[in-house]
Amino acid sequence: SLISGLYIATGLAVLSSVFFLLTSLDRAARVDKAKRVDIAMKLETRYLQGLLIEYAQWDEAYENIIVDTNESWIQKNSGQYLINEHGFDFSLALKANRQLTYLSTSDDIESLEFEQLMSGGLSDLVNASLEHDNGEGATTAYVLAGQDIYLVALSPFRAEGSGEIRPDSYLSLGKRLDADYIKEIQSSYELPGLHLASTAEDSVNDKALLNASNQTIGRLAWSLERPSLLIAPRVIAIVVPFFCLALFLTQYFLKRDHADRLAFEERLYEEATLDALTNISNRRHFMTLGEKEMTFEKRKGGMLVVAMFDIDHFKLINDTYGHAVGDKALVHVTQICSNELRESDIFGRIGGDEFAILLRETPTEKAIEVADRIREKIESSPIKVDKNIIFVTVSIGLASMDEHTTFDSLLKLADIALYKVKKSGRNQVYAET
């Protein structure tokens, strides 16, 4: 009786522990799912903003959309082109007094009207862009037009060289949160059960969709996976007849779950720090590494040079051969630079066709030699596409660290040097002093 009682007490303790562990797994799965949904929507928003900023900072787009309103150019390069090639549901442009320049829609939403978008939140998004512009480009929010919710990004047109805002002119892109788009997000980010819910639905497993005025216009909800429902029957079946084996299996499952979580976190870290196309540091990661490196070099009195460069006439390559060839040119240039740089150097893509290199422990004269070697190597290595041979050149601007320079100001000096190179003829290296 004493041994039986001891086994019963031990079994109850084990069952209580197992119950606690299983509820902890459910709780961790709920938090993990919410984070994954949030990250997925941020990545979708970032893609929308990135493409919009590329067009909003294109002088040719401003001239043909706002200044002259070239309908043929708009359909070929902006309006219907963006919808067909990138899967957006609408694109539009506004000029002075918020007058519509053009509105292009996908076949599924031909009935969408400009007034619906403005009254559904686009007007507030314009106001938010004016009030909270921080120089980074697009403002994003959800817009309710009719019965449909759209993920919308809006950006003022900016001068291509200086980035100065062109007043009273805006470009906007939108993606409807319909069943097909949500299914695409489910598949891309492994989020089963994701769906658009009504605002009245009472659930802790959802994300509020906010318009530009921070009002909830809808909710994105998802089904909750419960690991306990898969693990509990097996654990209970093993605990009763085989207590020791149950302990071993519990430990095994926990370790496997921990390993999966670590692998997932590592994958998220790579997606957050690396450029998806070129597999080098993205802008935010490059800035973080650069600031740390500058602090370290200043502390020990070292030397540091930043080089910024972009591909000469890159938009012409895109327009002539298509964006796929443009992407191939970006990868081609990245591979050449990576082969010429040291492991200690930091290399990143900071936007569009613009790259930056941080050269550690390198005097200015040596940095100029490295930059010129990279420039010559790129110039002598054309890209072969079908029967076409495309010669690519780059313009490079350099800036050296001094005791008063911040990393942000150092990057701006390199950008000024790059601007001077492009103004004086391109395919050159110039160091700003």
Solvent accessible surface area in square Angstrom, and as a share of the most:
residue,aa,sasa,rsa
1,S,133,0.86
2,L,158,0.78
3,I,121,0.61
4,S,63,0.40
5,G,34,0.33
6,L,116,0.58
7,Y,145,0.55
8,I,111,0.56
9,A,57,0.44
10,T,48,0.28
11,G,19,0.18
12,L,108,0.54
13,A,58,0.45
14,V,16,0.09
15,L,68,0.34
16,S,70,0.45
17,S,59,0.38
18,V,12,0.07
19,F,141,0.59
20,F,125,0.52
21,L,55,0.27
22,L,17,0.08
23,T,46,0.27
24,S,30,0.19
25,L,21,0.11
26,D,14,0.07
27,R,113,0.41
28,A,30,0.23
29,A,21,0.17
30,R,82,0.30
31,V,75,0.43
32,D,40,0.21
33,K,1,0.01
34,A,42,0.32
35,K,123,0.52
36,R,47,0.17
37,V,1,0.00
38,D,45,0.24
39,I,55,0.28
40,A,0,0.00
41,M,5,0.02
42,K,117,0.50
43,L,38,0.19
44,E,35,0.16
45,T,26,0.15
46,R,103,0.37
47,Y,116,0.44
48,L,4,0.02
49,Q,47,0.21
50,G,40,0.39
51,L,17,0.09
52,L,0,0.00
53,I,43,0.22
54,E,65,0.29
55,Y,7,0.03
56,A,0,0.00
57,Q,59,0.26
58,W,20,0.07
59,D,48,0.25
60,E,72,0.32
61,A,0,0.00
62,Y,35,0.13
63,E,78,0.35
64,N,26,0.13
65,I,0,0.00
66,I,24,0.12
67,V,80,0.46
68,D,105,0.54
69,T,43,0.25
70,N,60,0.31
71,E,100,0.45
72,S,84,0.54
73,W,28,0.10
74,I,0,0.00
75,Q,81,0.36
76,K,152,0.64
77,N,29,0.15
78,S,0,0.00
79,G,0,0.00
80,Q,51,0.23
81,Y,52,0.20
82,L,0,0.00
83,I,11,0.06
84,N,105,0.54
85,E,111,0.50
86,H,52,0.23
87,G,35,0.34
88,F,7,0.03
89,D,15,0.08
90,F,0,0.00
91,S,0,0.00
92,L,0,0.00
93,A,0,0.00
94,L,0,0.00
95,K,70,0.30
96,A,49,0.38
97,N,127,0.65
98,R,77,0.28
99,Q,97,0.43
100,L,64,0.32
101,T,17,0.10
102,Y,14,0.05
103,L,49,0.24
104,S,7,0.04
105,T,26,0.15
106,S,16,0.10
107,D,116,0.60
108,D,106,0.55
109,I,8,0.04
110,E,125,0.56
111,S,97,0.63
112,L,17,0.08
113,E,100,0.45
114,F,31,0.13
115,E,115,0.52
116,Q,64,0.29
117,L,1,0.00
118,M,32,0.14
119,S,101,0.65
120,G,17,0.16
121,G,4,0.04
122,L,1,0.00
123,S,29,0.19
124,D,53,0.27
125,L,1,0.00
126,V,1,0.01
127,N,52,0.27
128,A,14,0.11
129,S,3,0.02
130,L,113,0.56
131,E,127,0.57
132,H,131,0.59
133,D,53,0.28
134,N,108,0.55
135,G,49,0.47
136,E,131,0.59
137,G,6,0.06
138,A,19,0.15
139,T,34,0.20
140,T,36,0.21
141,A,11,0.09
142,Y,22,0.08
143,V,0,0.00
144,L,66,0.33
145,A,4,0.03
146,G,44,0.42
147,Q,174,0.77
148,D,49,0.26
149,I,12,0.06
150,Y,2,0.01
151,L,4,0.02
152,V,0,0.00
153,A,0,0.00
154,L,0,0.00
155,S,1,0.01
156,P,6,0.04
157,F,0,0.00
158,R,13,0.05
159,A,22,0.17
160,E,84,0.37
161,G,59,0.57
162,S,89,0.57
163,G,26,0.25
164,E,123,0.55
165,I,68,0.35
166,R,55,0.20
167,P,108,0.68
168,D,84,0.44
169,S,1,0.00
170,Y,11,0.04
171,L,0,0.00
172,S,0,0.00
173,L,0,0.00
174,G,0,0.00
175,K,35,0.15
176,R,38,0.14
177,L,6,0.03
178,D,37,0.19
179,A,83,0.65
180,D,107,0.55
181,Y,11,0.04
182,I,9,0.05
183,K,140,0.59
184,E,94,0.42
185,I,2,0.01
186,Q,50,0.22
187,S,89,0.58
188,S,76,0.49
189,Y,52,0.20
190,E,99,0.44
191,L,0,0.00
192,P,76,0.48
193,G,31,0.30
194,L,3,0.02
195,H,78,0.35
196,L,66,0.33
197,A,12,0.09
198,S,71,0.46
199,T,72,0.42
200,A,93,0.72
201,E,69,0.31
202,D,147,0.76
203,S,39,0.25
204,V,127,0.73
205,N,23,0.12
206,D,28,0.15
207,K,55,0.23
208,A,35,0.27
209,L,0,0.00
210,L,71,0.35
211,N,15,0.08
212,A,28,0.21
213,S,56,0.36
214,N,119,0.61
215,Q,113,0.50
216,T,56,0.33
217,I,27,0.14
218,G,2,0.02
219,R,64,0.23
220,L,1,0.00
221,A,2,0.02
222,W,14,0.05
223,S,59,0.38
224,L,51,0.25
225,E,71,0.32
226,R,122,0.45
227,P,34,0.21
228,S,11,0.07
229,L,115,0.57
230,L,130,0.65
231,I,33,0.17
232,A,21,0.16
233,P,81,0.51
234,R,144,0.53
235,V,6,0.04
236,I,87,0.44
237,A,68,0.52
238,I,37,0.19
239,V,8,0.05
240,V,118,0.68
241,P,82,0.51
242,F,120,0.50
243,F,54,0.23
244,C,101,0.60
245,L,84,0.42
246,A,2,0.02
247,L,91,0.45
248,F,127,0.53
249,L,40,0.20
250,T,24,0.14
251,Q,99,0.44
252,Y,106,0.40
253,F,36,0.15
254,L,63,0.32
255,K,129,0.54
256,R,123,0.45
257,D,51,0.27
258,H,104,0.46
259,A,56,0.44
260,D,88,0.46
261,R,86,0.31
262,L,91,0.45
263,A,61,0.47
264,F,36,0.15
265,E,90,0.40
266,E,104,0.47
267,R,103,0.38
268,L,38,0.19
269,Y,130,0.49
270,E,82,0.37
271,E,81,0.36
272,A,36,0.28
273,T,16,0.09
274,L,57,0.28
275,D,24,0.12
276,A,110,0.85
277,L,66,0.33
278,T,13,0.07
279,N,108,0.55
280,I,21,0.11
281,S,12,0.08
282,N,26,0.13
283,R,116,0.43
284,R,146,0.53
285,H,34,0.15
286,F,0,0.00
287,M,30,0.13
288,T,55,0.32
289,L,55,0.27
290,G,0,0.00
291,E,87,0.39
292,K,135,0.57
293,E,28,0.12
294,M,7,0.03
295,T,73,0.42
296,F,91,0.38
297,E,0,0.00
298,K,78,0.33
299,R,176,0.64
300,K,103,0.44
301,G,64,0.61
302,G,17,0.17
303,M,91,0.41
304,L,2,0.01
305,V,2,0.01
306,V,0,0.00
307,A,2,0.02
308,M,6,0.03
309,F,0,0.00
310,D,13,0.07
311,I,3,0.02
312,D,11,0.06
313,H,105,0.47
314,F,22,0.09
315,K,57,0.24
316,L,114,0.57
317,I,16,0.08
318,N,12,0.06
319,D,81,0.42
320,T,83,0.48
321,Y,81,0.31
322,G,29,0.28
323,H,63,0.28
324,A,81,0.63
325,V,16,0.09
326,G,0,0.00
327,D,60,0.31
328,K,99,0.42
329,A,0,0.00
330,L,3,0.02
331,V,45,0.26
332,H,40,0.18
333,V,0,0.00
334,T,6,0.03
335,Q,105,0.47
336,I,15,0.08
337,C,0,0.00
338,S,55,0.35
339,N,125,0.64
340,E,42,0.19
341,L,25,0.12
342,R,115,0.42
343,E,182,0.81
344,S,47,0.31
345,D,17,0.09
346,I,23,0.12
347,F,21,0.09
348,G,0,0.00
349,R,42,0.15
350,I,11,0.06
351,G,39,0.37
352,G,41,0.39
353,D,30,0.16
354,E,45,0.20
355,F,0,0.00
356,A,0,0.00
357,I,6,0.03
358,L,0,0.00
359,L,5,0.02
360,R,53,0.20
361,E,74,0.33
362,T,6,0.03
363,P,54,0.34
364,T,41,0.24
365,E,122,0.55
366,K,96,0.40
367,A,0,0.00
368,I,64,0.32
369,E,101,0.45
370,V,15,0.09
371,A,4,0.03
372,D,45,0.23
373,R,100,0.37
374,I,2,0.01
375,R,33,0.12
376,E,87,0.39
377,K,93,0.40
378,I,0,0.00
379,E,68,0.30
380,S,82,0.53
381,S,26,0.17
382,P,41,0.25
383,I,7,0.03
384,K,145,0.61
385,V,22,0.13
386,D,137,0.71
387,K,200,0.85
388,N,66,0.34
389,I,96,0.49
390,I,11,0.05
391,F,141,0.59
392,V,1,0.01
393,T,32,0.18
394,V,0,0.00
395,S,0,0.00
396,I,2,0.01
397,G,0,0.00
398,L,1,0.00
399,A,1,0.01
400,S,38,0.25
401,M,31,0.14
402,D,75,0.39
403,E,137,0.61
404,H,153,0.68
405,T,10,0.06
406,T,81,0.47
407,F,6,0.03
408,D,65,0.34
409,S,42,0.27
410,L,0,0.00
411,L,10,0.05
412,K,124,0.53
413,L,62,0.31
414,A,0,0.00
415,D,62,0.32
416,I,78,0.40
417,A,0,0.00
418,L,4,0.02
419,Y,116,0.44
420,K,85,0.36
421,V,3,0.01
422,K,63,0.26
423,K,155,0.66
424,S,76,0.49
425,G,53,0.51
426,R,69,0.25
427,N,39,0.20
428,Q,76,0.34
429,V,32,0.18
430,Y,88,0.33
431,A,18,0.14
432,E,28,0.13
433,T,159,0.92
